[in-house]
Amino acid sequence: MILDFDPGDKVINPLNKEWGIGQVQSIINEKVTVNFENVGKKVINANIIELKKIYNE
């Protein structure tokens, strides 16, 4: 699996849109740490949940 994220990228979790927009903090293997505006920091397993990158805000 190749993740197309870099720290600082904005993403959403399509399965939990109420979390709001998140900013990628770090990526270690398949674990993506994201700071979401409504729920704070979450560690996402990219093998299970497919985050969507936001290109234009």
C-alpha positions as CSV (number, residue, x, y, z in Angstrom):
1,M,0.0,0.0,0.0
2,I,1.3,3.4,-0.9
3,L,-0.1,6.3,1.0
4,D,-0.4,9.6,-0.8
5,F,-0.2,11.8,2.3
6,D,2.4,14.1,3.8
7,P,2.4,15.8,7.2
8,G,0.3,19.0,6.9
9,D,-2.2,17.6,4.3
10,K,-5.9,18.1,5.0
11,V,-8.1,15.0,5.0
12,I,-11.5,13.7,6.0
13,N,-12.6,10.3,7.2
14,P,-15.6,9.4,4.9
15,L,-16.9,7.0,7.6
16,N,-17.0,9.7,10.3
17,K,-17.6,13.0,8.5
18,E,-18.7,14.6,11.8
19,W,-15.1,14.5,12.9
20,G,-14.5,17.4,10.5
21,I,-11.4,18.2,8.6
22,G,-8.2,16.7,9.9
23,Q,-4.5,17.6,9.4
24,V,-2.0,14.8,9.0
25,Q,0.5,14.9,11.8
26,S,2.7,11.8,11.0
27,I,2.7,8.6,9.0
28,I,4.5,5.5,10.3
29,N,3.9,2.4,8.1
30,E,0.1,2.2,7.7
31,K,-0.6,4.3,10.8
32,V,-1.6,7.9,10.0
33,T,-2.0,10.3,13.0
34,V,-4.5,13.0,12.2
35,N,-5.7,15.9,14.3
36,F,-9.4,16.4,13.5
37,E,-11.1,19.7,14.3
38,N,-14.1,18.1,16.2
39,V,-12.5,15.1,17.9
40,G,-8.8,15.8,18.3
41,K,-6.0,13.5,17.5
42,K,-6.8,10.0,16.1
43,V,-4.4,7.3,14.8
44,I,-5.9,5.8,11.7
45,N,-5.0,2.4,10.3
46,A,-4.9,3.1,6.6
47,N,-5.4,-0.6,5.8
48,I,-8.8,-0.4,7.3
49,I,-10.0,3.2,6.8
50,E,-9.4,5.1,3.6
51,L,-8.9,8.8,4.3
52,K,-9.7,11.2,1.6
53,K,-7.3,14.1,0.8
54,I,-8.8,17.6,0.5
55,Y,-7.1,19.4,-2.4
56,N,-9.0,22.7,-2.3
57,E,-10.6,24.2,0.7
